[in-house]
Each structure stands twice: as C-alpha cells, then as structure tokens.
Amino acid sequence: MTSQTARLEAFSDGVFAIAITLLIIEVHVPGHEHAETLGHELLRIWPSYLGYLTSFLTIGVMWINHHYVFELIARIDRTMLLLNTLLLMMIAFVPFPTAVLAQFVETDGARAAAVLYGATLTLTALAFLAWWRYASTGRRLIDEAVPDEVIDDVTRSYTPGSLLYGGAALLAFVQPWASAAAYLGIAGFYALSLAQWRARLGRSPR
C-alpha cells in the first residue's frame, strides 16, 4: 500500500468511526423525572436500540468491506478521491435517518421516516458500487497481483445492495414496520455472510 492510499484509508476510517459513534449519541438517557418508572422508560425507547443495532451492523459491514477493498487497490487518482468523499458523505449522514426512524416509527410519520432511511442506504450502496466499479473497471486502480476472479466476486457481492435497500424503501409506502424489519434483515444478512465471503475470496497475493 502506498502512502497515498494509506492516507486515504486512514481518513476514511476516521469518518466511519465518527459515524458509528454518533449512532449511540442518539440513544437518549431518560430524564430524572422518570426515575420511578425508569425500567418502563428504558423499554419504551426500544426503537432507538433497534435503530442503533441496524445502522451499527450496516456501517460496520461497509467499513470491513471498504478496508478489504483497499487491500486490492494499488493507487488512487482524483476521481477516486471524489468518489470516496461521496461515499463518506453518505456514511456520515446515516445517524440522522436512524434517529428519525427511531423517533417516528410508532407515529403517523413512520412511512416518511422509513422511506428516508431506505433512500439513504440505497444511495449509500450506489455510492459504494460506483466507488468499486471505478476502481475495478479495466483494473484501473487494482494491484497487478490481484486475480480477475477476486475482482468479479467482489463486484457480484456489491451489486445487489442498492436493489435490496431500494426494495425495502418502496415497501415503506405499503407497510413501514415491514420496511424497518427488512432493513434489519439486510444488515443481519450481510453481517452473517461477511465471514463466508471473506473465506471464499481469501487473501489475494500482493
């Protein structure tokens, strides 16, 4: 890894770390006036726990994938910097729709909140795919030692993300609760399949 790619990955790691930390800040501690009913109040904010879990898994898996792909990249250029900045902008935005969904999922605003969350993750997945396709097309930024089958496998694994999140966002127009459950299911699926995916790809020779 060159010093330039190392600097970009280090900066990206910082943004991922801040975004994932901001998630817990949105899980608010009940006020002192609820001391006598603290147990009830802690249970009442369960949507915040669920939103935290869903987005933590989502951002965590994206960070792991981002880190892995940087093992395949030998160099960067200005366009890659711009695409990476776009991706990080979307990642940093995720805590906001997470907080909105947790706050409004039990209200009449549930549909709008679920659509906002799904639209954010769909755009994030599209940004990730564009980021990878730019780096991998024609092996533009890929290390010469990386086999073609590794590139193809990474591309196949990234392609469904935007379709899955987009479908869950559309589901919010019909049933917000089902949409919220789908977001958690997608996050869980990617988290569980990540180890198998990495084992299948193995480490490309560098």
N, C-alpha and C positions, 0 to 999 in steps of 0.2 A: 504494500500500500504506500503510495506516495504521500509526501507531507501535505499536498493539496487535498487529496481525498480524505486524509486523516483529519484535517481541519474541518472539512465539511461534515464528516460523520460526527465529530465531537460537538459541533454546533447543533446538529440535528438531535443528538442525544439530549442536549440541554433543553431543547424545546419539548421533546417527548416527555422528559422528566417533569417539567413545569406543568404541562397539560394534565398529566396523570395525577399530579399532586393537587391541582385545582379541583379535581373531582370531589375529594373528601372535604374541601372547604365548603362545598355546597350542601353538605350534610350538617344541618344546624343543630346545636345542642338546645334542648327545651329550656325555656326561661325559668327563673327561680319561683315564679308564681305557680308553676306546675309541680312543685316539689312533692306534694301529697299524692299526685297522680303520675309520678314520673314513669312508672312501668307502662301505664297506658299510653303516655305521650311518646315513649320510645317505640312502642309498637305502631303508633299512629303514623309515624314517618317512614313506614316500610317502603313507600315508593322511592324515597331517597336512597335507601340501601340497594334496592333493585337497580336503580339507575346507575349508582356507583359501580356495582358489580358488572353490569352490561358494558359500560363505557371503559372500565378498567381493563376488562378482557379484550375489548376491541382495540384500544390503543396499545395494550401490551403486545398483542399478536402482531400489530402493524410495526411496532418497534423491533421485534425479533426479526421479522421479515426484512425490514429496512437494514438492520445490522448484517443479516446474512447476505443480502444482495451486494452490499459494499465489499464483501469478500471476493465477489466476482468482477468488480469494476477496477480497471487499471488506471483510469484517468477521467477527468471531468472537463467540461467546457462551459461557456457562458450559458448556453441553453439549458444544460443540466442544472446549473446553479438556479436558474429561474424556475424550472420545474420543481426542483427540490424546495424552493421557497414557497411555491404554490401549495405543495403537499403539506408543508409545515404550517402554513396559514390555516388550512382546513383542520389539521390535528389540534392546533391551539384553540380552535373555535368549538370543539366538541363539548367542553364543560358547560357552555351556555345552553344548547338544546337539551343537554342532560338535566340541568336544573329546571328548565321549563317543563319538560315532560314529567319529572318527579312532582312538581308543584301542581300541575293541572290535570294529571291523568285521571283524577277522580272528580273532575268538574266538566262543565259544558265545553271547556276549551281543550278537552282531551284529543279531539280529532286534529286540530291545528298543531298542538304540541307534538303529536306522533308523526305528523307529516313533516314538521320542521326537523325532527330528529332523523327521520329516514332520508330526507333530502340532503342533510349534512353528511351522513355516512355514505350516501350514493355518490355525492360529489367528491368525497374523500377517496373512495375506492377508484373513481375515474381518474383522479389526480395521481394515485399510486400506479395505476395501469399505464397512464401516459408517461409517467416518470420512467417506468421499467421499459416500455416499448421504445422510447427514445434511446435509452442506453443500450438495448439489445439488438435493435434492428440493424442488420448488416454488421453485427458485432461492433458497433460504433465505439463503445467505451469499455467493452468486455476484455478481460485479460485473455491473451492468446492461448493460455493453457486450459481454459475452461471448455469442456466438451460441448458440442452442439446440443446433445440430448439434455444436458442440465439447463441450458437456456430455454429449450422447448418446454421442459417440465415446469419451470418457474412461470412461464407465460400461461400455460394451461391452468395453473393453480390460482393466478391472479384474475383471469378473465371473468369468472362467474360472480365476483364480489359485487360489482355495480348492479348486476341483474338481480341478485338476491336482495340487496338493500332497496333497490328500486321497487321490487315487488312488494316488500314489506311496507314501504311508504305508501304505495297505492292501496294496500289492504287497510291502511288507517282511515281511508274515506268510507269504508264499509264498517269496520269494527276496530276502534283504537286499541282496545285491550288485546285483541289478537295480533295487531301490529307490534305492540310493545313486547309481547311474548315471542314474536318472530325475531325481533332484534336480539333478545337474549339467546334464543336458539341458534342464530347465526354466529354470535360471539362464542358460544359454547362449542359449536361445531368446529370452528376454526382453531380454537384453543386445544381441543382434543385431537384434531387431525394434524396439528403442527409437528408433534414429535414423529409421527409416522412419515410425514412429508420430508422432514429433515433426514430421517433414517434412509428413506428411499433415494434421496438425492446424494447423500453422503457429502464428503468434502471434496470439492473439485481440486485437482492438483494445481498448485501455484509455484 
